[in-house]
Amino acid sequence: MDSARPDRANQALPPTAGGAAKIAGVGTSAVGNEGGRAWIFPLGAGCPQGAAAGLATGPANRLNVRVSVYELIRRLPDVDKVRRTSRALAMLDAVLSPEPEYRIYSFDAQWSPTDEAALMKSGTGDSYSIVFSPDGVIAQGFDHESPISPWGRRTSETWPGLFIGVPDVLAPALDEPALTNDQGDREVTVCFWRTPADDGWQCGPVEGVEKDGADWLFDLLADGRPEAYLTFAEKYYEVALELGAIQHVYALMPLTEEIVTALNPEVLLKDLKDDITEIGYPRP
């Protein structure tokens, strides 16, 4: 583990029983919780970099070591799968965390009259946004501790090459006020996109991005399996969950009282009415 990155995030969690420190690997990320405070950071920081480092290990599209956007876009599934998984992540977090401020994943089915957006916020500055439009999809991720982060370089300028090649029809999403900081600056270390005409995901000609955050930011989307979310959520929320209930949500099947109770006995289906509408999740 890279000693320079000991505490990925300090997002407050709902109080948990006891106060013992806990840590467990979650794909290429690790989640820890100590005294009701959580942090998330990438694993494998000391692993060799590049495609020759044995990146294609583990099940399906799992990212098992630190990789850059180049490897990520090779492993991401198609647009429909990314959108479906994004919607499922948001619905699961809504059930498991009734308090929105503690959620990591969200989905806005009415981002604009034509667009939808998947969002992730770690609580301490790390984030991503994926905007789905009829013209295609564009994603931005921000790892605030990345060497190419404007935070570490004390500049408002983004890393060269990040946005080269972005299609004009997708470019307006880059300057969406909700996705910039208080000064109107872009905070981005990862950017990739795909239009209906593309055979795969695309990114700009960036260099020196082995530590751009692409691995841990988008790990659950690249993996795409309910089992990956199960591992993540059991550590983050410190609860035992039923895989079958998570599979139900990943399949985007309408929620039932039984499924909601299996995920969180303290939440009722009627409590999720607004969340279901915002996420665009299929109604019961």
C-alpha positions, 0 to 999 in steps of 0.5 A: 500500500502506498504510504502517501495515501493512508486515508482516502476519505473521511466521510461520516457514516451513521454511528455503528456498533462498537468502534473497532477499526475495520478494513477490507479490500473491495476490488481495487479499493479498500473501505475502512471504518473507525469510530463511525468514520469511513475512508476509501482508498485504492489498493495495489499502489505498489503494483507494476504499472501498464498493460504488461503488469497482469491487469487482466486477472480476476473475474469478468471485468474486475480491475484488480490493480491500479490502472489508468483510463486506457485500461478502464475503457477497455474493460467497461461494458456497453452504455446500456450496462453502465446505465443499468448498473448506475441506476441499481447502485443509486437505488441500493444506496437509497435503501441502505442509507435513508439519509442522502448525505451518507450515500455515495451513489445517486442517479438523476433521471431528470438531469435535463429534459433529454439527459440522465446523470449518474453521480458518485461523491465520496464525501471528501472531494472525490467524485464522478459524473456520467451524463447520458444523452441521446448524442452519447455518454460522457464521464468525468472522474476526480481523484483529489489525491492523484498526481494529476489533480489540480489540487496537488499541482496548485493550479486550476488547469486540468491535465493536458490531453484530458478533453482532446477529442471530446465530440462537440455534441457532448462537450457542453456537459463538461461545463455544467455548473453542477459539475464544477467547483465554486470558482467554476473550474473543472476538477477532473483527473479522468474523462472518457466518452462514447457516441452511438457511432463509436465501437467502444469507449474513447478518451483523450491522448493523456500521458502520465495517468497511471494514477488518475483514479480511474481504477477505484472510482469506476470499479463497480461499473467496470465489474458489473456484478452484484457480488461486487456491490455486496462486498462493498456495501457490507464493509461500508454500511457494516451490515450483512446483506442478502445477495438475492436482494441485490441481484433483484435490484441489479436486474432493475425489477420493481421493489417489493416490501420483502426486498426492501426489508431484506436490504434494510429492515428500518425502511418501508417501500413507501419511504422510497417513493421520491427516490424511485422517481428521481432515479427512474427506477421501475415502479412496483 
